[in-house]
Amino acid sequence: MDATTTNVAIVGGGFAGVACAKRLAGEPGINVELFDRAGYHQFQPLLYQVATAELTFEDVRFDLARLFHGKGAVRVRKAEVAGVDPDAMTISLDGGETVSADYIVLAAGARPNFFHTPGAAEHAFPLYSVEDARHVRGRIVQLFDDVSAKPELIEDGALTFVIVGGGPTGVETAGALSELVHDVMPHVYPDVPPGAAQVILVDLGHSLLSAFSDEAGSYAARQLQRRGVKLRLGVPVKQVDADQVELGDGTVLKTRLVVWGGGEQAAEIAGAAGLAQGRGGRIDVEPDLTVSGHPKVFALGDLANIPYGDEVLPQLGSVAQQAGHWAGENILRLTKGEPARPFHYRDKGIMAMIGRKAAVAEMGAHRHEIQGRVAFAAWLGVHAELLGNIGAELKAFFAWAEDFYVRPHHRTASLLEPSRIDMPRIDWNQKG
């Protein structure tokens, strides 16, 4: 290792990892190695729109090597990080290689939390990666294909879609899926009986969007119901099977697609690092984003519990992106012998899009609430800024926004992308 060079290892190419690498790129004496299993950044807030054919896969997937091409000493490595030794300041790759670093940034993101629900890990479809979105879309197309050929499969739950989770992921997915099956699919599958498909959202809580105000939750419920979504609130999911979901009140829903938006936990690397884990399996960090006892190890994004007064910051793209930039700043300060500064988050609010011309947002620290078209514009602005900050081309994003808002049937073409080939065929003659 060159004594005159500071080597930074970043684990994860999400919002936090990319923002940190971008801040350090081109700084004299700084070499960055960015490790990511997939080798691309996936714009996670829009994955549900890929799953429901509002966007294509390429709209939300950005090659990391291309993002950093010509932007300083940032080397992108497509590799799985198997472990981290914060005392030795090394990371180990799944191929056996060990990499040393002066600073380590852990930003590997999240994975679904099934809360030990029997059968959920085996049969539910999470929505945390581009591949997850491909699988959901492939299953939707497959089920409509099957029903088009054999309408009696409707009685076996072929077109009953269950969404688990009443937070932003569940609400956004339910709204988008309902619009897809009611507004788009009839044009693609005219042989399927009108109104045969149904979307059911299940959540243990008694209201939607619990992080928002009660009024926002009620607005979301009204908008979803207006779109034909059936709500089953205040009831847990007891078990998920390949052909049904059993609820805590004894109700059994026949279904062949359960989309899991019921919670997340830190990626497995959080445990493999041997660091103390808090809520959600995330690593508790100091105000300056370093790990306690390890002043040269940073934990960011969905992998970290970042203190915010007496609470912790939510797992949002804007939090991760700002934290990544701040960690880069702190690394530069430390290399100059200056102390790291506590992270200051610029609150952009929370928001969810329920469907065309329906969104809810609570903006700023005082949570000024807006709904409808104005909220959609706010949602669009925040996501455009996130995309712009990772270096994505915004022309396609705004073209999609115009199509989405004005022309509801534009999804037909993207729906026919080759996604169904990823799905094994369902044997309807056999349970599961």
LINPE-V879971 format. One record per pair of residues at least 12 apart in sequence whose ideal C-beta (glycine too) atoms are under 8 Angstrom apart, sorted by the first residue. I is the first residue (numbers start at 1). J is the second residue. Records with the same first field share a line. If there is no record, write none. Layout:
I=J + J
This chain:
1=100 + 102
4=29
5=29 + 30 + 31
6=29 + 30 + 31 + 102 + 103 + 331 + 335
7=31 + 33 + 100 + 101 + 102 + 103
8=20 + 24 + 30 + 31 + 32 + 33 + 101 + 102 + 103 + 104 + 105 + 331
9=32 + 33 + 35 + 91 + 99 + 101 + 103 + 104 + 105
10=32 + 33 + 34 + 35 + 105 + 107
11=35 + 81 + 84 + 91 + 104 + 105 + 106 + 107 + 108 + 269
12=35 + 36 + 106 + 107 + 108 + 109 + 267 + 301 + 303
13=34 + 36 + 38 + 39 + 40 + 41 + 64 + 76
14=41 + 42 + 44 + 107 + 108 + 109 + 301 + 302 + 320
15=41 + 44 + 301 + 317 + 320 + 321 + 324 + 386 + 390
16=105 + 107 + 300 + 301 + 303 + 320 + 321 + 323 + 324 + 327
17=34 + 36 + 105 + 107 + 108 + 300 + 301 + 324
18=34 + 41 + 64 + 67 + 321 + 324 + 390
19=320 + 321 + 322 + 323 + 324 + 325 + 328 + 389 + 390
20=105 + 107 + 298 + 300 + 324 + 325 + 327 + 328 + 331
21=34 + 68 + 74 + 324 + 328
22=68 + 71 + 324 + 325 + 328 + 389 + 390 + 391
23=324 + 325 + 327 + 328 + 329 + 332
24=72 + 74 + 328 + 331 + 332
25=68 + 71 + 72 + 73 + 74
26=71 + 72 + 73
27=72 + 332
29=335
30=72 + 73 + 331 + 332 + 335
31=73 + 75
32=72 + 73 + 74 + 75
33=75 + 77 + 99 + 101
34=64 + 68 + 74 + 75 + 76 + 77
35=77 + 79 + 81 + 91 + 93
36=64 + 76 + 77 + 78 + 79
37=78 + 79 + 80 + 81
38=78 + 129 + 130
39=63 + 64 + 65 + 76 + 78
40=61 + 62 + 63 + 64 + 130
41=61 + 62 + 64 + 67 + 390
42=60 + 61 + 62 + 129 + 130
43=59 + 60 + 61 + 62 + 386 + 387 + 390 + 392
44=109 + 128 + 317
45=317 + 383 + 386
46=59 + 60 + 383
47=60 + 127 + 128 + 129 + 130 + 132 + 133
48=127 + 133 + 169 + 172 + 173 + 176
49=176
50=130 + 133 + 134 + 137
51=127 + 132 + 133 + 136 + 137 + 140 + 173 + 176 + 177 + 259
52=136 + 137 + 140 + 173 + 176 + 177 + 179 + 180 + 411
53=137 + 180 + 184 + 411 + 414 + 415
54=176 + 180 + 400 + 404 + 411 + 414
55=400 + 414
56=414 + 417
57=130 + 133 + 134 + 417
59=396 + 397 + 400
60=130 + 133
61=130
62=390 + 391 + 392
64=76
67=390 + 391
79=93 + 94 + 95
80=93 + 94
81=93 + 94 + 108 + 269
82=94 + 272
83=269 + 272 + 273
84=104 + 106 + 269 + 272 + 273 + 274
85=274
86=104 + 273 + 274 + 275 + 291 + 294 + 297
87=294
88=100
89=101 + 102 + 104 + 296 + 297
91=104
102=296
103=296 + 297 + 298 + 331 + 334
104=296 + 297 + 298
105=297 + 298 + 299 + 300 + 324 + 327 + 331
106=269 + 270 + 273 + 283 + 297 + 298 + 299 + 300 + 303 + 304
107=299 + 300 + 301 + 303 + 320 + 324
108=266 + 267 + 269 + 270 + 303
109=128 + 267 + 301 + 302 + 303
110=128 + 264 + 265 + 266 + 267 + 302 + 303 + 315
111=126 + 128 + 264 + 265 + 266 + 267 + 268
112=126 + 128 + 260 + 262 + 263 + 264 + 265
113=262 + 263 + 264 + 265 + 280
114=260 + 262 + 263
115=262 + 263
117=237 + 238 + 239 + 240
118=238 + 239 + 240
119=239 + 240 + 241
120=164 + 237 + 240 + 258 + 260
122=240 + 242
123=240 + 241 + 242 + 258
124=164 + 240 + 258 + 259 + 260
125=139 + 257 + 258 + 259 + 260
126=259 + 260
127=169 + 173 + 259 + 260 + 261
128=264
134=419 + 422
135=419 + 422 + 423
136=257 + 259
137=415 + 417 + 419
138=419 + 420 + 421 + 422 + 423
139=256 + 257 + 423
140=161 + 177 + 180 + 181 + 257
141=415 + 419 + 420
142=420 + 423 + 425 + 426
143=158 + 159 + 256 + 257 + 426
144=159 + 185 + 188 + 189 + 192
145=420
146=158 + 426 + 428
147=159 + 189 + 192 + 196
148=189 + 191 + 192
150=428
151=191 + 192 + 193 + 196
153=428
154=193 + 196
155=254
156=243 + 254 + 256 + 428
157=243 + 244 + 253 + 254 + 255 + 256
158=256
159=181 + 192 + 196 + 197 + 198
160=197 + 198 + 200 + 253 + 254 + 255 + 256
161=177 + 181 + 197 + 198 + 199 + 200 + 255 + 257 + 259
162=200 + 201 + 202 + 245 + 253 + 255 + 257 + 258 + 259
163=177 + 199 + 200 + 201 + 202 + 258 + 259 + 261
164=202 + 203 + 237 + 258 + 259 + 260 + 261 + 262
165=201 + 202 + 203 + 260 + 261 + 262 + 263
166=201 + 203 + 205 + 207 + 208 + 209 + 210 + 233
167=208 + 209 + 210 + 211 + 261
168=209 + 211 + 350 + 351 + 352
169=261
170=201 + 203 + 208 + 259 + 261 + 262
171=201 + 208 + 209 + 220 + 224 + 352 + 354
172=352 + 353 + 354
173=259 + 261
174=199 + 201 + 224 + 229
175=223 + 224 + 227 + 229 + 353 + 354 + 355 + 358
176=355
177=199 + 259
178=199 + 224 + 227 + 228 + 229 + 355
179=227 + 355 + 356 + 408
180=411 + 415
181=197 + 199
182=195 + 197 + 227 + 228
183=408 + 409
184=408 + 409 + 411 + 412 + 415
185=197
187=409 + 412
188=412 + 415
198=228 + 230
199=228 + 229 + 230
200=229 + 230 + 231 + 232 + 253 + 255
201=224 + 229 + 230 + 231 + 232
202=232 + 233 + 235 + 237 + 245 + 247
203=232 + 233 + 234 + 262
204=234 + 235 + 236 + 237
205=233 + 234
206=233 + 234
207=221 + 233
208=220 + 221 + 224 + 231 + 233
209=352 + 360
211=314 + 350
212=350 + 352 + 360 + 362 + 369
213=362 + 367 + 369
215=369
216=360 + 362 + 369 + 371
219=360 + 371
220=352 + 354 + 360
223=354 + 355 + 358
224=354 + 355
227=354 + 355
232=247 + 251
235=247 + 248 + 249 + 251
236=248
237=262
240=258
241=432
242=256 + 431 + 432
243=255 + 256 + 431 + 432
245=258
256=426
264=280 + 302 + 315
265=280 + 281 + 282
266=280 + 281 + 282 + 283 + 302 + 303 + 304
267=302 + 303
269=303
270=282 + 283 + 299 + 303
275=291 + 294 + 297 + 299
276=292
278=305
279=305 + 312
280=305
282=299 + 302 + 303 + 304 + 305
283=299 + 303 + 304 + 305
284=304 + 305
285=298 + 299 + 304 + 305 + 306 + 307
286=307
287=307 + 342 + 343
288=330 + 340 + 341 + 342 + 343
289=304 + 306 + 323 + 326 + 327 + 330 + 340 + 343
290=330 + 340
295=334 + 340
296=334
298=327 + 330 + 331
300=320 + 323 + 324 + 327
301=315 + 319 + 320 + 323 + 324
302=315 + 320
304=323
306=319 + 323 + 343 + 345
308=345
313=345
314=350
316=350
317=386
318=348 + 382 + 386
319=345
321=386 + 389 + 390
322=343 + 345 + 346
323=343 + 345
326=341 + 343 + 344
329=341
347=364 + 365
348=363 + 364 + 382
349=361 + 362 + 363 + 364 + 367 + 378 + 382
350=362
351=363 + 375 + 378 + 379 + 382
352=379
353=376 + 379
356=404 + 405 + 408
357=372 + 373 + 376 + 405
358=371 + 372 + 376
359=371 + 372 + 373 + 375 + 376 + 378 + 379
360=375
361=375 + 378 + 379
363=378
376=405
380=401
383=397
384=397 + 398
